[in-house]
Amino acid sequence: MMPVDSPRAQDGTFEGEIPVRIPLALLLTLKDLDTPEDPRELEEVDLSLNLRRRLGLSSVVLKQIRRYEDYDGDVGAAEVASLFELIAKRIDAPEIFASTGCRVTHEAIGRNARVTLRLGWRLIPLGLRRILAWRRVKKIGRRLSPSSEVRIAKGINGLVIERGLPALSTAGKGGGGCEIVSGIIDESFRTYRAGEGDVSHPQCEASGDDHCLWVFEANPGATPSATPSADPSTTPD
């Protein structure tokens, strides 16, 4: 497993375990983003001198991906926190985390459920689709942050996570670690055809607030699209 060398990952505050598919999704997303469309570009790149730009193609990351793929279980929150901290150093960290959230959600819903939703979403009232979307977000959020309180925000279309978000707290300041939850919300609402809009993150524990808050802000007059969302992952369900 990837070494846990972060001081914050070693101080005993990262409790619980996280499904291995979450750190695996993060590394696969990193690898995808670091792989150029034209493979010939890699012939002109010295990875030892461009490790930050091509971290997803390094031997360490590729080896860790294989280990996670062969492992069927949970990973300690401290290990995942160390991984998030490493990714947070990237200038494109928010994009990596958001894309990881989409990938995790896509895989969690499963192919059969996506087909059912794609064919029969018009038969489900919009209000119910939104409830189902938030339930999915909450379920994944609890897996991502096992020692935190995760709940739907009352009175607004949002999600609250209190007491840590352990795996993300190392990546919160400047790294955009909380964007993984934004990606989870975005993909859930897209899959359940629960409305078109944008996800905002107005409150964050890493910025001094007493909890993290994400809000789905529906576009006025927008109607759910019947077009299936793009597959953000090439991994099987």
C-alpha positions as CSV (number, residue, x, y, z in Angstrom):
1,M,0.0,0.0,0.0
2,M,1.0,3.6,-0.4
3,P,3.1,4.9,2.6
4,V,1.3,7.1,5.0
5,D,3.9,9.7,5.6
6,S,1.7,12.7,6.2
7,P,2.0,14.1,9.8
8,R,-1.8,14.5,9.8
9,A,-2.2,11.0,8.7
10,Q,-0.1,9.7,11.5
11,D,-1.6,11.7,14.4
12,G,-4.4,9.2,15.0
13,T,-7.3,11.4,14.0
14,F,-8.2,9.4,10.9
15,E,-10.6,6.7,12.0
16,G,-12.5,4.1,10.1
17,E,-12.0,2.4,6.8
18,I,-12.9,3.4,3.3
19,P,-13.9,1.0,0.4
20,V,-10.8,0.4,-1.8
21,R,-12.7,1.5,-4.9
22,I,-12.6,5.1,-3.8
23,P,-8.7,5.4,-3.7
24,L,-8.6,3.2,-6.7
25,A,-10.9,5.6,-8.6
26,L,-8.8,8.5,-7.6
27,L,-5.6,6.9,-9.0
28,L,-7.4,5.8,-12.2
29,T,-8.7,9.3,-12.7
30,L,-5.2,10.7,-12.1
31,K,-3.8,8.2,-14.6
32,D,-6.4,9.0,-17.2
33,L,-5.8,12.8,-16.9
34,D,-2.0,12.3,-17.2
35,T,-2.2,10.1,-20.3
36,P,-1.9,12.2,-23.4
37,E,-4.3,11.6,-26.3
38,D,-1.3,11.1,-28.6
39,P,1.0,8.4,-27.0
40,R,3.9,9.7,-29.0
41,E,4.1,12.7,-26.6
42,L,5.4,10.3,-23.9
43,E,8.4,9.5,-26.1
44,E,9.6,13.1,-25.7
45,V,8.9,13.2,-21.9
46,D,11.3,12.2,-19.2
47,L,9.0,11.1,-16.4
48,S,11.8,11.5,-13.8
49,L,11.9,15.2,-14.7
50,N,8.2,15.7,-15.1
51,L,6.9,13.6,-12.3
52,R,4.4,16.2,-11.0
53,R,2.8,16.6,-14.4
54,R,2.8,12.9,-15.2
55,L,2.4,11.5,-11.7
56,G,-0.4,9.2,-12.8
57,L,2.0,7.4,-15.1
58,S,4.8,6.9,-12.6
59,S,5.8,3.4,-11.6
60,V,4.7,4.0,-8.0
61,V,1.1,4.9,-9.0
62,L,0.8,2.2,-11.6
63,K,2.0,-0.4,-9.0
64,Q,-0.5,0.9,-6.4
65,I,-3.3,0.7,-9.0
66,R,-2.6,-3.0,-9.5
67,R,-2.5,-3.6,-5.8
68,Y,-5.8,-1.9,-5.3
69,E,-7.3,-3.8,-8.2
70,D,-6.2,-7.1,-6.6
71,Y,-7.5,-6.1,-3.2
72,D,-11.1,-6.7,-2.2
73,G,-11.8,-4.9,1.0
74,D,-11.4,-1.6,2.8
75,V,-8.5,0.8,3.2
76,G,-7.6,2.7,6.4
77,A,-8.8,6.3,6.3
78,A,-5.2,7.4,7.2
79,E,-3.9,5.8,4.1
80,V,-6.5,7.4,1.9
81,A,-5.9,10.8,3.6
82,S,-2.2,10.6,2.7
83,L,-3.2,9.8,-0.9
84,F,-5.5,12.8,-1.0
85,E,-2.8,15.1,0.4
86,L,-0.4,13.9,-2.4
87,I,-3.0,14.7,-5.1
88,A,-3.8,18.1,-3.5
89,K,-0.4,19.4,-4.4
90,R,-1.4,19.3,-8.1
91,I,-2.6,22.5,-9.7
92,D,-5.4,20.5,-11.4
93,A,-6.4,18.9,-8.1
94,P,-10.0,20.2,-8.1
95,E,-10.6,18.6,-11.5
96,I,-9.1,15.3,-10.4
97,F,-11.2,15.2,-7.3
98,A,-14.4,16.2,-9.1
99,S,-13.8,13.6,-11.8
100,T,-13.2,11.0,-9.1
101,G,-16.5,11.8,-7.5
102,C,-18.3,11.2,-10.9
103,R,-16.4,8.0,-11.4
104,V,-17.2,6.6,-7.9
105,T,-20.9,7.4,-8.3
106,H,-21.1,6.0,-11.8
107,E,-19.7,2.7,-10.6
108,A,-21.8,2.7,-7.4
109,I,-25.1,3.0,-9.2
110,G,-24.2,0.1,-11.5
111,R,-25.0,-0.6,-15.2
112,N,-28.4,-2.3,-14.6
113,A,-29.7,0.6,-12.5
114,R,-28.5,3.1,-15.1
115,V,-30.3,1.3,-17.9
116,T,-33.5,1.2,-15.8
117,L,-33.2,4.9,-15.1
118,R,-32.4,5.8,-18.7
119,L,-35.5,3.9,-20.0
120,G,-38.0,4.7,-17.2
121,W,-37.0,8.0,-15.7
122,R,-40.1,9.8,-17.1
123,L,-42.3,7.5,-15.0
124,I,-40.8,8.7,-11.8
125,P,-41.9,12.2,-10.5
126,L,-39.1,14.8,-10.3
127,G,-39.5,15.2,-6.6
128,L,-38.9,11.4,-6.1
129,R,-35.9,11.5,-8.4
130,R,-34.3,14.2,-6.3
131,I,-34.9,12.2,-3.1
132,L,-33.3,9.2,-4.7
133,A,-30.3,11.3,-5.9
134,W,-29.7,12.7,-2.4
135,R,-30.0,9.2,-0.9
136,R,-27.3,8.1,-3.3
137,V,-25.1,11.0,-2.4
138,K,-25.6,10.4,1.3
139,K,-24.8,6.7,1.0
140,I,-21.5,7.4,-0.9
141,G,-20.7,10.2,1.5
142,R,-20.9,7.9,4.5
143,R,-18.5,5.4,2.8
144,L,-16.1,8.2,2.0
145,S,-16.2,9.7,5.5
146,P,-16.9,6.9,7.9
147,S,-16.3,8.8,11.1
148,S,-18.3,11.9,10.2
149,E,-22.0,12.9,10.4
150,V,-23.5,13.0,7.0
151,R,-27.0,14.3,6.5
152,I,-29.3,16.1,4.0
153,A,-29.5,19.8,4.8
154,K,-33.0,20.8,5.9
155,G,-34.8,23.6,4.1
156,I,-32.3,23.7,1.2
157,N,-31.2,21.4,-1.6
158,G,-28.0,20.4,0.0
159,L,-25.7,18.0,2.0
160,V,-24.0,18.6,5.3
161,I,-20.9,16.7,6.6
162,E,-19.7,17.4,10.1
163,R,-16.7,16.4,12.2
164,G,-13.9,16.0,9.8
165,L,-14.4,14.4,6.5
166,P,-11.1,12.7,7.4
167,A,-9.9,11.6,4.0
168,L,-10.4,15.1,2.6
169,S,-9.3,17.3,5.4
170,T,-5.6,17.0,4.3
171,A,-6.6,18.3,0.9
172,G,-9.1,21.0,1.8
173,K,-6.9,24.0,1.9
174,G,-6.1,25.0,-1.7
175,G,-6.3,21.4,-3.0
176,G,-10.0,21.2,-3.7
177,G,-10.4,17.8,-1.9
178,C,-14.0,18.6,-1.2
179,E,-14.6,18.7,-4.9
180,I,-15.0,14.9,-4.9
181,V,-18.3,15.4,-3.1
182,S,-19.3,18.0,-5.7
183,G,-18.6,15.4,-8.4
184,I,-20.7,12.8,-6.5
185,I,-23.7,15.2,-6.3
186,D,-23.3,16.2,-9.9
187,E,-23.2,12.7,-11.2
188,S,-26.1,11.5,-9.0
189,F,-28.4,14.3,-10.1
190,R,-27.4,13.7,-13.8
191,T,-28.0,9.9,-13.5
192,Y,-31.4,10.2,-11.8
193,R,-32.4,13.1,-14.1
194,A,-33.1,15.1,-11.0
195,G,-32.7,18.5,-12.5
196,E,-30.0,20.6,-14.2
197,G,-27.9,23.0,-12.3
198,D,-24.6,23.7,-10.5
199,V,-23.1,22.4,-7.3
200,S,-21.6,25.0,-4.9
201,H,-19.6,24.5,-1.7
202,P,-20.4,27.7,0.4
203,Q,-19.1,26.3,3.7
204,C,-16.0,24.3,4.4
205,E,-14.4,23.0,7.6
206,A,-11.0,23.5,6.1
207,S,-11.8,27.2,5.9
208,G,-12.9,27.5,9.5
209,D,-16.6,26.7,9.3
210,D,-18.1,24.2,11.7
211,H,-19.3,21.9,8.9
212,C,-19.0,21.4,5.2
213,L,-22.1,22.3,3.1
214,W,-22.7,21.5,-0.6
215,V,-25.8,22.9,-2.4
216,F,-27.3,21.9,-5.7
217,E,-28.6,25.1,-7.3
218,A,-31.1,24.2,-10.0
219,N,-31.2,26.3,-13.1
220,P,-34.6,28.2,-13.3
221,G,-36.8,26.6,-15.9
222,A,-34.4,23.8,-16.7
223,T,-35.8,20.4,-17.4
224,P,-34.0,17.1,-16.9
225,S,-32.2,15.9,-20.1
226,A,-33.1,12.6,-21.6
227,T,-29.6,12.3,-23.0
228,P,-27.6,9.7,-21.1
229,S,-24.5,11.0,-19.2
230,A,-21.1,10.2,-20.5
231,D,-19.3,7.3,-19.0
232,P,-16.5,8.8,-16.8
233,S,-15.0,5.4,-16.2
234,T,-13.7,2.5,-18.2
235,T,-13.7,0.2,-15.2
236,P,-16.4,-2.5,-15.0
237,D,-19.4,-2.2,-12.6
